[in-house]
Amino acid sequence: MGNRKGERIGWICGWLGAFLWVVVLAVIFFVQGRAAEAAVGLGIAALAVVLVFALAPWRHPARAYWKIMIPLYLVLFASAAWVIRVYGGLRGIRLPVWNLLFFVPILIPLGLLGRRKWRDFDPASRSDH
């Protein structure tokens, strides 16, 4: 397979960026003396980092993207549930349930890439050349 360095950087930085807010919030909780909440947040972030690298598509070139991305999405939604719970639930943060629909656009990559595989984008393995 080719180098595809840009795609690798995009995968790593994109997913790590998606979880950066969890680390920032965990640090804020730690500074506020809320060690338990901070520990859970850092645990979620650590799990995300492990999954980003363990499930990298170049490590599983024959696996469909949806199979690779589902665990990361589950951790992302778990982190959102964590912060909602920490702040007292949906009522505690005054967030109407319908506002959770703002999470739907996050799923666009899953729909666009779902069935494709890493090797599908490799010029060396394409049969139409």
ZATORZA-64422 format. One record per atom (N, C-alpha, C): residue number from 1; atom name; x, y, z. Coordinates in Angstrom, 2 decimals, m for minus. Layout:
N
<pt NUM,CA,<X,Y,Z>>
...
//
This chain:
129
<pt 1,N,<0.83,m1.18,0.00>>
<pt 1,CA,<0.00,0.00,0.00>>
<pt 1,C,<0.87,1.24,0.00>>
<pt 2,N,<0.32,2.29,m0.60>>
<pt 2,CA,<1.05,3.54,m0.68>>
<pt 2,C,<1.21,4.19,0.68>>
<pt 3,N,<1.89,5.31,0.68>>
<pt 3,CA,<2.18,6.02,1.91>>
<pt 3,C,<0.91,6.54,2.58>>
<pt 4,N,<0.11,7.32,1.85>>
<pt 4,CA,<m1.17,7.84,2.33>>
<pt 4,C,<m1.03,8.54,3.68>>
<pt 5,N,<0.05,9.30,3.81>>
<pt 5,CA,<0.35,9.98,5.07>>
<pt 5,C,<m0.75,10.96,5.47>>
<pt 6,N,<m1.30,11.68,4.51>>
<pt 6,CA,<m2.35,12.65,4.81>>
<pt 6,C,<m3.59,12.00,5.40>>
<pt 7,N,<m3.95,10.84,4.88>>
<pt 7,CA,<m5.12,10.14,5.41>>
<pt 7,C,<m4.86,9.64,6.83>>
<pt 8,N,<m3.65,9.20,7.07>>
<pt 8,CA,<m3.30,8.74,8.41>>
<pt 8,C,<m3.36,9.90,9.41>>
<pt 9,N,<m2.80,11.03,9.01>>
<pt 9,CA,<m2.83,12.22,9.87>>
<pt 9,C,<m4.28,12.65,10.10>>
<pt 10,N,<m5.09,12.61,9.06>>
<pt 10,CA,<m6.50,12.97,9.18>>
<pt 10,C,<m7.24,12.09,10.16>>
<pt 11,N,<m7.00,10.79,10.09>>
<pt 11,CA,<m7.66,9.85,11.00>>
<pt 11,C,<m7.25,10.14,12.45>>
<pt 12,N,<m5.95,10.22,12.68>>
<pt 12,CA,<m5.45,10.40,14.05>>
<pt 12,C,<m5.85,11.76,14.61>>
<pt 13,N,<m5.57,12.83,13.88>>
<pt 13,CA,<m5.87,14.17,14.39>>
<pt 13,C,<m7.38,14.42,14.48>>
<pt 14,N,<m8.13,13.89,13.53>>
<pt 14,CA,<m9.58,14.07,13.57>>
<pt 14,C,<m10.21,13.43,14.79>>
<pt 15,N,<m9.85,12.19,15.05>>
<pt 15,CA,<m10.44,11.50,16.20>>
<pt 15,C,<m9.90,12.05,17.52>>
<pt 16,N,<m8.60,12.34,17.57>>
<pt 16,CA,<m8.08,12.91,18.82>>
<pt 16,C,<m8.70,14.27,19.09>>
<pt 17,N,<m8.91,15.04,18.03>>
<pt 17,CA,<m9.57,16.34,18.18>>
<pt 17,C,<m11.00,16.21,18.67>>
<pt 18,N,<m11.66,15.13,18.26>>
<pt 18,CA,<m13.04,14.90,18.70>>
<pt 18,C,<m13.13,14.65,20.20>>
<pt 19,N,<m12.03,14.19,20.78>>
<pt 19,CA,<m12.03,13.88,22.22>>
<pt 19,C,<m11.25,14.90,23.04>>
<pt 20,N,<m10.70,15.91,22.42>>
<pt 20,CA,<m9.91,16.91,23.14>>
<pt 20,C,<m10.73,17.61,24.22>>
<pt 21,N,<m11.98,17.89,23.95>>
<pt 21,CA,<m12.84,18.56,24.93>>
<pt 21,C,<m12.99,17.74,26.21>>
<pt 22,N,<m12.91,16.43,26.10>>
<pt 22,CA,<m13.04,15.57,27.28>>
<pt 22,C,<m11.84,15.79,28.20>>
<pt 23,N,<m10.66,15.87,27.62>>
<pt 23,CA,<m9.44,16.10,28.41>>
<pt 23,C,<m9.51,17.48,29.07>>
<pt 24,N,<m9.90,18.49,28.31>>
<pt 24,CA,<m9.99,19.85,28.85>>
<pt 24,C,<m10.99,19.89,30.01>>
<pt 25,N,<m12.13,19.28,29.83>>
<pt 25,CA,<m13.14,19.27,30.89>>
<pt 25,C,<m12.66,18.48,32.11>>
<pt 26,N,<m11.94,17.39,31.89>>
<pt 26,CA,<m11.40,16.61,33.01>>
<pt 26,C,<m10.40,17.43,33.80>>
<pt 27,N,<m9.57,18.20,33.12>>
<pt 27,CA,<m8.60,19.06,33.81>>
<pt 27,C,<m9.33,20.13,34.62>>
<pt 28,N,<m10.37,20.69,34.04>>
<pt 28,CA,<m11.16,21.69,34.78>>
<pt 28,C,<m11.77,21.07,36.03>>
<pt 29,N,<m12.31,19.87,35.90>>
<pt 29,CA,<m12.88,19.20,37.08>>
<pt 29,C,<m11.80,18.94,38.12>>
<pt 30,N,<m10.61,18.56,37.68>>
<pt 30,CA,<m9.52,18.31,38.62>>
<pt 30,C,<m9.16,19.59,39.38>>
<pt 31,N,<m9.07,20.69,38.66>>
<pt 31,CA,<m8.75,21.98,39.29>>
<pt 31,C,<m9.85,22.38,40.27>>
<pt 32,N,<m11.07,22.04,39.98>>
<pt 32,CA,<m12.19,22.35,40.87>>
<pt 32,C,<m12.28,21.41,42.06>>
<pt 33,N,<m11.41,20.42,42.11>>
<pt 33,CA,<m11.42,19.47,43.21>>
<pt 33,C,<m12.40,18.33,43.03>>
<pt 34,N,<m12.86,18.13,41.83>>
<pt 34,CA,<m13.79,17.04,41.52>>
<pt 34,C,<m13.00,15.89,40.90>>
<pt 35,N,<m12.23,15.23,41.75>>
<pt 35,CA,<m11.29,14.21,41.27>>
<pt 35,C,<m11.98,13.02,40.63>>
<pt 36,N,<m13.11,12.60,41.15>>
<pt 36,CA,<m13.80,11.43,40.59>>
<pt 36,C,<m14.26,11.71,39.16>>
<pt 37,N,<m14.87,12.89,38.95>>
<pt 37,CA,<m15.31,13.25,37.60>>
<pt 37,C,<m14.12,13.39,36.66>>
<pt 38,N,<m13.03,13.97,37.18>>
<pt 38,CA,<m11.82,14.13,36.37>>
<pt 38,C,<m11.25,12.77,35.98>>
<pt 39,N,<m11.23,11.84,36.91>>
<pt 39,CA,<m10.68,10.51,36.62>>
<pt 39,C,<m11.50,9.79,35.56>>
<pt 40,N,<m12.82,9.90,35.65>>
<pt 40,CA,<m13.67,9.26,34.64>>
<pt 40,C,<m13.41,9.89,33.27>>
<pt 41,N,<m13.32,11.20,33.23>>
<pt 41,CA,<m13.05,11.88,31.97>>
<pt 41,C,<m11.72,11.49,31.36>>
<pt 42,N,<m10.69,11.43,32.20>>
<pt 42,CA,<m9.38,11.03,31.69>>
<pt 42,C,<m9.38,9.57,31.26>>
<pt 43,N,<m10.15,8.74,31.95>>
<pt 43,CA,<m10.29,7.34,31.54>>
<pt 43,C,<m10.95,7.21,30.18>>
<pt 44,N,<m12.00,7.99,29.96>>
<pt 44,CA,<m12.67,7.99,28.66>>
<pt 44,C,<m11.71,8.45,27.57>>
<pt 45,N,<m10.97,9.51,27.85>>
<pt 45,CA,<m10.02,10.03,26.87>>
<pt 45,C,<m8.91,9.02,26.58>>
<pt 46,N,<m8.43,8.35,27.60>>
<pt 46,CA,<m7.39,7.33,27.40>>
<pt 46,C,<m7.91,6.17,26.56>>
<pt 47,N,<m9.12,5.74,26.83>>
<pt 47,CA,<m9.73,4.68,26.02>>
<pt 47,C,<m9.85,5.12,24.57>>
<pt 48,N,<m10.24,6.37,24.37>>
<pt 48,CA,<m10.37,6.89,23.01>>
<pt 48,C,<m9.02,6.87,22.28>>
<pt 49,N,<m7.97,7.30,22.95>>
<pt 49,CA,<m6.64,7.30,22.33>>
<pt 49,C,<m6.22,5.89,21.94>>
<pt 50,N,<m6.44,4.94,22.83>>
<pt 50,CA,<m6.10,3.55,22.53>>
<pt 50,C,<m6.89,3.06,21.31>>
<pt 51,N,<m8.18,3.36,21.28>>
<pt 51,CA,<m9.01,2.90,20.16>>
<pt 51,C,<m8.63,3.58,18.85>>
<pt 52,N,<m8.28,4.85,18.89>>
<pt 52,CA,<m7.89,5.56,17.67>>
<pt 52,C,<m6.73,4.85,16.99>>
<pt 53,N,<m5.75,4.44,17.78>>
<pt 53,CA,<m4.59,3.77,17.19>>
<pt 53,C,<m4.82,2.29,16.94>>
<pt 54,N,<m5.53,1.62,17.83>>
<pt 54,CA,<m5.77,0.18,17.66>>
<pt 54,C,<m6.71,m0.10,16.50>>
<pt 55,N,<m7.66,0.79,16.25>>
<pt 55,CA,<m8.63,0.57,15.19>>
<pt 55,C,<m8.31,1.36,13.93>>
<pt 56,N,<m7.10,1.86,13.83>>
<pt 56,CA,<m6.71,2.62,12.64>>
<pt 56,C,<m6.96,1.78,11.39>>
<pt 57,N,<m7.56,2.36,10.38>>
<pt 57,CA,<m7.95,1.57,9.20>>
<pt 57,C,<m6.78,0.93,8.47>>
<pt 58,N,<m5.59,1.50,8.53>>
<pt 58,CA,<m4.45,0.88,7.87>>
<pt 58,C,<m3.98,m0.37,8.60>>
<pt 59,N,<m4.41,m0.54,9.83>>
<pt 59,CA,<m4.12,m1.78,10.56>>
<pt 59,C,<m5.13,m2.87,10.21>>
<pt 60,N,<m6.26,m2.46,9.67>>
<pt 60,CA,<m7.34,m3.39,9.30>>
<pt 60,C,<m7.84,m3.04,7.90>>
<pt 61,N,<m6.99,m3.16,6.88>>
<pt 61,CA,<m7.35,m2.66,5.55>>
<pt 61,C,<m8.53,m3.37,4.90>>
<pt 62,N,<m8.85,m4.57,5.32>>
<pt 62,CA,<m9.96,m5.31,4.71>>
<pt 62,C,<m11.27,m5.16,5.49>>
<pt 63,N,<m11.25,m4.42,6.58>>
<pt 63,CA,<m12.45,m4.26,7.41>>
<pt 63,C,<m13.20,m3.00,6.99>>
<pt 64,N,<m14.50,m3.08,6.91>>
<pt 64,CA,<m15.33,m1.93,6.55>>
<pt 64,C,<m15.18,m0.82,7.59>>
<pt 65,N,<m15.22,0.42,7.11>>
<pt 65,CA,<m15.07,1.56,8.01>>
<pt 65,C,<m16.11,1.57,9.12>>
<pt 66,N,<m17.34,1.15,8.82>>
<pt 66,CA,<m18.37,1.20,9.86>>
<pt 66,C,<m18.00,0.31,11.04>>
<pt 67,N,<m17.34,m0.81,10.77>>
<pt 67,CA,<m16.93,m1.70,11.85>>
<pt 67,C,<m15.81,m1.09,12.68>>
<pt 68,N,<m15.01,m0.28,12.05>>
<pt 68,CA,<m13.89,0.37,12.73>>
<pt 68,C,<m14.39,1.58,13.54>>
<pt 69,N,<m15.36,2.30,12.98>>
<pt 69,CA,<m15.79,3.55,13.58>>
<pt 69,C,<m16.82,3.39,14.70>>
<pt 70,N,<m17.58,2.33,14.71>>
<pt 70,CA,<m18.63,2.16,15.72>>
<pt 70,C,<m18.08,2.23,17.15>>
<pt 71,N,<m16.98,1.52,17.49>>
<pt 71,CA,<m16.47,1.64,18.87>>
<pt 71,C,<m16.06,3.08,19.23>>
<pt 72,N,<m15.49,3.80,18.27>>
<pt 72,CA,<m15.11,5.19,18.55>>
<pt 72,C,<m16.34,6.07,18.75>>
<pt 73,N,<m17.36,5.85,17.95>>
<pt 73,CA,<m18.60,6.60,18.14>>
<pt 73,C,<m19.24,6.27,19.49>>
<pt 74,N,<m19.20,5.02,19.88>>
<pt 74,CA,<m19.77,4.65,21.18>>
<pt 74,C,<m19.05,5.36,22.32>>
<pt 75,N,<m17.73,5.45,22.24>>
<pt 75,CA,<m16.98,6.16,23.28>>
<pt 75,C,<m17.28,7.66,23.22>>
<pt 76,N,<m17.44,8.20,22.02>>
<pt 76,CA,<m17.77,9.62,21.89>>
<pt 76,C,<m19.13,9.92,22.51>>
<pt 77,N,<m20.11,9.08,22.24>>
<pt 77,CA,<m21.43,9.29,22.84>>
<pt 77,C,<m21.41,9.02,24.34>>
<pt 78,N,<m20.59,8.09,24.78>>
<pt 78,CA,<m20.44,7.85,26.22>>
<pt 78,C,<m19.84,9.07,26.90>>
<pt 79,N,<m18.91,9.74,26.23>>
<pt 79,CA,<m18.32,10.94,26.83>>
<pt 79,C,<m19.36,12.06,26.93>>
<pt 80,N,<m20.24,12.16,25.94>>
<pt 80,CA,<m21.31,13.15,26.02>>
<pt 80,C,<m22.27,12.80,27.16>>
<pt 81,N,<m22.59,11.53,27.30>>
<pt 81,CA,<m23.46,11.09,28.40>>
<pt 81,C,<m22.80,11.37,29.74>>
<pt 82,N,<m21.49,11.17,29.82>>
<pt 82,CA,<m20.74,11.44,31.05>>
<pt 82,C,<m20.88,12.90,31.46>>
<pt 83,N,<m20.66,13.81,30.52>>
<pt 83,CA,<m20.70,15.23,30.87>>
<pt 83,C,<m22.13,15.67,31.19>>
<pt 84,N,<m23.11,15.11,30.50>>
<pt 84,CA,<m24.51,15.44,30.82>>
<pt 84,C,<m24.84,14.97,32.23>>
<pt 85,N,<m24.39,13.77,32.58>>
<pt 85,CA,<m24.65,13.23,33.92>>
<pt 85,C,<m23.94,14.05,35.00>>
<pt 86,N,<m22.69,14.43,34.73>>
<pt 86,CA,<m21.91,15.21,35.71>>
<pt 86,C,<m22.61,16.53,36.02>>
<pt 87,N,<m23.23,17.12,35.02>>
<pt 87,CA,<m23.90,18.40,35.22>>
<pt 87,C,<m25.37,18.26,35.62>>
<pt 88,N,<m25.77,17.07,36.04>>
<pt 88,CA,<m27.11,16.90,36.59>>
<pt 88,C,<m28.16,16.39,35.63>>
<pt 89,N,<m27.75,15.80,34.56>>
<pt 89,CA,<m28.72,15.26,33.60>>
<pt 89,C,<m29.25,16.32,32.66>>
<pt 90,N,<m30.18,15.92,31.81>>
<pt 90,CA,<m30.73,16.85,30.83>>
<pt 90,C,<m31.45,18.02,31.49>>
<pt 91,N,<m32.13,17.76,32.58>>
<pt 91,CA,<m32.81,18.85,33.29>>
<pt 91,C,<m31.81,19.76,33.98>>
<pt 92,N,<m30.75,19.18,34.51>>
<pt 92,CA,<m29.75,19.97,35.22>>
<pt 92,C,<m29.03,20.96,34.33>>
<pt 93,N,<m28.84,20.61,33.09>>
<pt 93,CA,<m28.16,21.53,32.17>>
<pt 93,C,<m29.16,22.27,31.29>>
<pt 94,N,<m30.45,22.03,31.55>>
<pt 94,CA,<m31.53,22.70,30.82>>
<pt 94,C,<m31.41,22.46,29.32>>
<pt 95,N,<m31.18,21.22,28.98>>
<pt 95,CA,<m31.05,20.84,27.58>>
<pt 95,C,<m32.27,20.02,27.17>>
<pt 96,N,<m33.09,20.56,26.29>>
<pt 96,CA,<m34.23,19.77,25.82>>
<pt 96,C,<m33.74,18.53,25.07>>
<pt 97,N,<m34.49,17.48,25.18>>
<pt 97,CA,<m34.09,16.22,24.56>>
<pt 97,C,<m33.89,16.39,23.06>>
<pt 98,N,<m34.68,17.21,22.41>>
<pt 98,CA,<m34.56,17.36,20.97>>
<pt 98,C,<m33.22,17.97,20.56>>
<pt 99,N,<m32.54,18.65,21.47>>
<pt 99,CA,<m31.22,19.19,21.16>>
<pt 99,C,<m30.19,18.09,20.91>>
<pt 100,N,<m30.50,16.89,21.36>>
<pt 100,CA,<m29.59,15.77,21.08>>
<pt 100,C,<m29.53,15.45,19.59>>
<pt 101,N,<m30.47,15.99,18.81>>
<pt 101,CA,<m30.42,15.80,17.36>>
<pt 101,C,<m29.19,16.47,16.73>>
<pt 102,N,<m28.57,17.38,17.47>>
<pt 102,CA,<m27.35,18.00,16.95>>
<pt 102,C,<m26.21,17.00,16.82>>
<pt 103,N,<m26.37,15.83,17.42>>
<pt 103,CA,<m25.37,14.77,17.27>>
<pt 103,C,<m25.47,14.07,15.92>>
<pt 104,N,<m26.58,14.20,15.25>>
<pt 104,CA,<m26.79,13.49,13.98>>
<pt 104,C,<m25.72,13.83,12.94>>
<pt 105,N,<m25.34,15.11,12.73>>
<pt 105,CA,<m24.30,15.39,11.72>>
<pt 105,C,<m22.96,14.72,12.02>>
<pt 106,N,<m22.73,14.39,13.27>>
<pt 106,CA,<m21.48,13.70,13.62>>
<pt 106,C,<m21.41,12.34,12.93>>
<pt 107,N,<m22.56,11.79,12.61>>
<pt 107,CA,<m22.62,10.46,12.00>>
<pt 107,C,<m22.43,10.47,10.49>>
<pt 108,N,<m22.29,11.64,9.88>>
<pt 108,CA,<m22.14,11.72,8.42>>
<pt 108,C,<m20.99,10.86,7.90>>
<pt 109,N,<m19.80,10.90,8.50>>
<pt 109,CA,<m18.73,10.04,7.98>>
<pt 109,C,<m19.08,8.55,8.00>>
<pt 110,N,<m19.85,8.15,8.96>>
<pt 110,CA,<m20.27,6.75,9.04>>
<pt 110,C,<m21.12,6.39,7.83>>
<pt 111,N,<m21.99,7.29,7.43>>
<pt 111,CA,<m22.83,7.05,6.26>>
<pt 111,C,<m22.07,7.13,4.95>>
<pt 112,N,<m21.13,8.08,4.87>>
<pt 112,CA,<m20.39,8.25,3.62>>
<pt 112,C,<m19.36,7.15,3.39>>
<pt 113,N,<m18.71,6.72,4.44>>
<pt 113,CA,<m17.62,5.74,4.30>>
<pt 113,C,<m18.00,4.34,4.73>>
<pt 114,N,<m19.14,4.18,5.35>>
<pt 114,CA,<m19.52,2.95,6.01>>
<pt 114,C,<m19.08,1.64,5.39>>
<pt 115,N,<m19.43,1.40,4.14>>
<pt 115,CA,<m19.13,0.12,3.51>>
<pt 115,C,<m17.72,0.03,2.94>>
<pt 116,N,<m17.09,1.15,2.76>>
<pt 116,CA,<m15.76,1.14,2.15>>
<pt 116,C,<m14.71,0.62,3.12>>
<pt 117,N,<m13.58,0.26,2.55>>
<pt 117,CA,<m12.46,m0.25,3.33>>
<pt 117,C,<m11.22,0.58,2.98>>
<pt 118,N,<m10.23,0.52,3.85>>
<pt 118,CA,<m8.98,1.24,3.62>>
<pt 118,C,<m8.38,0.84,2.28>>
<pt 119,N,<m8.39,m0.43,1.96>>
<pt 119,CA,<m7.77,m0.90,0.72>>
<pt 119,C,<m8.52,m0.44,m0.52>>
<pt 120,N,<m9.78,m0.05,m0.38>>
<pt 120,CA,<m10.54,0.45,m1.53>>
<pt 120,C,<m9.95,1.73,m2.09>>
<pt 121,N,<m9.24,2.48,m1.28>>
<pt 121,CA,<m8.67,3.75,m1.70>>
<pt 121,C,<m7.20,3.64,m2.07>>
<pt 122,N,<m6.66,2.44,m2.06>>
<pt 122,CA,<m5.26,2.23,m2.38>>
<pt 122,C,<m5.12,2.07,m3.89>>
<pt 123,N,<m4.41,3.01,m4.56>>
<pt 123,CA,<m4.27,2.93,m6.01>>
<pt 123,C,<m3.62,1.63,m6.49>>
<pt 124,N,<m2.75,1.06,m5.72>>
<pt 124,CA,<m2.05,m0.16,m6.13>>
<pt 124,C,<m2.98,m1.37,m6.17>>
<pt 125,N,<m4.04,m1.35,m5.39>>
<pt 125,CA,<m4.92,m2.52,m5.33>>
<pt 125,C,<m6.19,m2.36,m6.15>>
<pt 126,N,<m6.32,m1.25,m6.86>>
<pt 126,CA,<m7.53,m1.02,m7.65>>
<pt 126,C,<m7.47,m1.83,m8.93>>
<pt 127,N,<m8.56,m2.46,m9.27>>
<pt 127,CA,<m8.60,m3.32,m10.46>>
<pt 127,C,<m8.90,m2.54,m11.73>>
<pt 128,N,<m9.33,m1.28,m11.63>>
<pt 128,CA,<m9.69,m0.52,m12.82>>
<pt 128,C,<m8.49,0.18,m13.46>>
<pt 129,N,<m7.28,m0.07,m12.98>>
<pt 129,CA,<m6.08,0.55,m13.57>>
<pt 129,C,<m5.31,m0.45,m14.38>>
//
